[in-house]
Amino acid sequence: MSSGTGITDADGHPVAVTVTAGGPAPAAPEADSVPPPRIGIRLTPPTGELFWSCTPEAARELAAELLRAAEETENAPAGHPVTVEAGRLRRGDVRDGDRAMTVESARTDGSTVHVTWKSGAGRTWTQAYTADAAIALKRRLPEGR
């Protein structure tokens, strides 16, 4: 990772993040023992440098928590739904409603748009809409994602 990741300190300044295999163990191992493998995490904000290390298991737990928080943040309802024409739906758009429905794909065939939706439970189905049909979205991913 680098400083272009969007990670910032409390004041909004960019923070460079470097993750390496083989970070140092927190304490010196006994003479005849092999130290457990470590992951090194270096944060370099404008005010100095922080260095942490953890086991691969702890790194996986951290990654899972970050992924959960990212999905929760992206799926949080906006102040109001966004309405787009069916012909402008993109993969990752989330339909407004009680149940999670995410666009897997959208294909235009003349004046008809075939949208494949995926439920929060993992089921998929395809629905046809006129290209100008208004679809209310809870969340819209930025262009290029």
C-alpha positions as CSV (number, residue, x, y, z in Angstrom):
1,M,0.0,0.0,0.0
2,S,1.1,3.6,-0.5
3,S,0.1,7.1,0.5
4,G,-2.4,7.1,-2.3
5,T,-4.7,4.7,-0.5
6,G,-7.0,7.3,1.0
7,I,-5.9,6.5,4.5
8,T,-5.6,9.7,6.5
9,D,-4.7,10.7,10.1
10,A,-7.2,12.5,12.4
11,D,-6.4,15.8,10.7
12,G,-7.0,14.5,7.2
13,H,-3.3,14.3,6.2
14,P,-2.4,11.3,4.0
15,V,-0.7,8.4,5.8
16,A,1.6,6.1,3.9
17,V,1.0,2.4,4.8
18,T,3.5,-0.4,4.2
19,V,2.7,-4.0,5.0
20,T,5.5,-6.5,4.9
21,A,6.0,-10.2,5.6
22,G,8.4,-11.0,8.4
23,G,7.8,-8.2,10.8
24,P,9.8,-8.4,14.1
25,A,8.5,-10.4,17.0
26,P,7.4,-8.3,20.0
27,A,9.9,-10.0,22.4
28,A,13.1,-11.9,21.9
29,P,12.5,-15.6,21.5
30,E,14.2,-18.2,23.7
31,A,17.5,-19.3,22.4
32,D,16.4,-22.6,21.0
33,S,12.8,-21.7,19.8
34,V,11.8,-20.5,16.4
35,P,9.9,-17.2,16.5
36,P,6.4,-17.3,15.0
37,P,5.9,-15.7,11.6
38,R,4.9,-12.0,11.8
39,I,3.4,-9.4,9.5
40,G,4.8,-5.9,9.7
41,I,2.5,-2.8,9.4
42,R,4.2,0.6,9.1
43,L,2.1,3.8,9.2
44,T,3.9,7.0,8.3
45,P,1.8,10.1,9.1
46,P,3.3,13.6,9.0
47,T,3.9,13.5,12.7
48,G,6.2,10.5,12.8
49,E,6.2,6.7,12.2
50,L,4.3,3.9,13.8
51,F,5.2,0.2,13.5
52,W,3.1,-2.7,14.5
53,S,3.5,-6.4,13.9
54,C,1.1,-9.3,14.3
55,T,0.7,-13.0,13.5
56,P,-0.8,-14.0,10.1
57,E,-4.0,-15.1,11.9
58,A,-4.4,-11.7,13.5
59,A,-3.7,-10.1,10.1
60,R,-6.6,-12.2,8.6
61,E,-8.9,-11.1,11.5
62,L,-8.0,-7.4,10.9
63,A,-8.6,-7.8,7.1
64,A,-12.0,-9.4,7.8
65,E,-13.0,-6.6,10.1
66,L,-11.9,-4.0,7.6
67,L,-13.8,-5.7,4.9
68,R,-16.9,-5.9,7.1
69,A,-16.7,-2.2,8.0
70,A,-16.2,-1.3,4.3
71,E,-19.3,-3.2,3.3
72,E,-21.3,-1.8,6.1
73,T,-20.2,1.7,5.2
74,E,-20.9,1.2,1.5
75,N,-24.3,-0.4,2.2
76,A,-25.4,2.3,4.7
77,P,-28.5,4.1,3.3
78,A,-27.9,7.5,1.9
79,G,-30.0,10.5,3.1
80,H,-32.4,9.7,0.2
81,P,-32.5,7.1,-2.5
82,V,-31.0,7.9,-5.9
83,T,-33.1,7.2,-8.9
84,V,-31.5,6.2,-12.2
85,E,-32.8,4.9,-15.5
86,A,-32.5,1.2,-15.9
87,G,-30.3,1.7,-18.9
88,R,-27.7,3.4,-16.6
89,L,-27.5,0.7,-13.9
90,R,-23.9,-0.5,-13.1
91,R,-22.6,-3.6,-11.4
92,G,-22.6,-3.0,-7.7
93,D,-25.6,-0.7,-7.6
94,V,-27.8,-1.6,-4.6
95,R,-31.6,-1.4,-5.0
96,D,-33.6,0.6,-2.4
97,G,-35.9,-1.5,-0.4
98,D,-36.1,-3.8,2.6
99,R,-34.0,-6.6,1.2
100,A,-30.5,-6.3,-0.2
101,M,-30.5,-6.6,-4.0
102,T,-27.2,-5.8,-5.9
103,V,-26.8,-5.4,-9.6
104,E,-24.6,-8.2,-10.9
105,S,-24.9,-7.2,-14.6
106,A,-27.1,-5.1,-16.9
107,R,-27.4,-5.8,-20.6
108,T,-29.3,-3.6,-23.1
109,D,-31.2,-5.3,-25.9
110,G,-32.8,-2.5,-28.0
111,S,-35.2,-0.6,-25.7
112,T,-35.1,-3.4,-23.0
113,V,-32.6,-3.7,-20.2
114,H,-32.0,-7.1,-18.7
115,V,-30.7,-6.7,-15.1
116,T,-29.3,-9.6,-13.2
117,W,-29.8,-9.0,-9.4
118,K,-28.1,-10.8,-6.6
119,S,-29.8,-11.1,-3.2
120,G,-28.0,-10.8,0.2
121,A,-28.6,-14.6,0.5
122,G,-26.7,-15.2,-2.8
123,R,-29.6,-15.9,-5.1
124,T,-29.6,-14.4,-8.6
125,W,-32.4,-13.6,-11.0
126,T,-32.9,-11.5,-14.1
127,Q,-35.6,-8.9,-14.7
128,A,-36.4,-6.9,-17.8
129,Y,-37.1,-3.2,-17.7
130,T,-37.6,-0.5,-20.3
131,A,-34.4,1.5,-20.7
132,D,-36.0,4.6,-19.2
133,A,-37.6,2.9,-16.2
134,A,-36.8,4.7,-12.9
135,I,-35.0,2.4,-10.5
136,A,-34.5,3.7,-6.9
137,L,-31.1,2.9,-5.5
138,K,-29.9,2.8,-1.9
139,R,-26.3,3.1,-2.9
140,R,-24.4,3.8,-6.1
141,L,-20.7,2.9,-6.5
142,P,-18.5,5.6,-8.0
143,E,-17.7,5.3,-11.7
144,G,-14.8,3.0,-12.5
145,R,-15.3,0.6,-9.6
